[in-house]
């Protein structure tokens, strides 16, 4: 009987240590090449970090997390996370989880300006973007090659492009995100007094993408850009330029 009581006391003591384990202690165990974490407070279950840098481009500030202990009963690590890089800067929040099936997420909201987005793009654009992006991911489950489930949308507010050929007012383009046989799909629609666009985009294995759709300019479109629409694809019966591309990101 005394032995069982001793085991129970040891078990409770160990649980207490884990629950109160400082997050800073866990950070010290992370390999230096994974991430740089600064000014960590709280515990591994509920804590904050002043900043987390993944690489020279990606940095999250004012990060907070709240791990849900009950999720561990189903062998899943689930946490509500948020970050805020400051006024008029990138911010986000949502619920992320990890188990043997991979990563999943729900109720994710990410806000980012065009200027910041261009900083993360793998290729330099032949112009400048203006406006703010809002990304909402209602549900995501990892799969092969990318997803098992994806339900979300992207809104580009006050969208404009600036280039040496002229400026384009794009209005408020939207993209509905989905998952098709493991590939990421997006239906993009845009309408303004200068341009109307409808595109179907699929991102497949090895970052190969397929783009199909049409784009039509109005008489308010800059002349050089209107001329460019004549050679990027054939015209259909409605006078819109038909787009069909395959490439690699």
Secondary structure by P-SEA (a helix, b strand, c coil): caaaaaaaaaaaaaaaaaaaccaaaaaaaccccccccccccccccccccccccccccccccbbbbbbbaaaaaaccccccccccccccccccbbbbbcccccccccbbbbbbcaaaaaaacccccccccbbbbbbbbcbbbbccccccbbbbccccccbbbbcccccccccbbbbbbbbcccbbbbbbbbbcccbbbbbbbbbccccbbbbbbcccccccccaaaaaaaacccccccccbbbbbbcccc
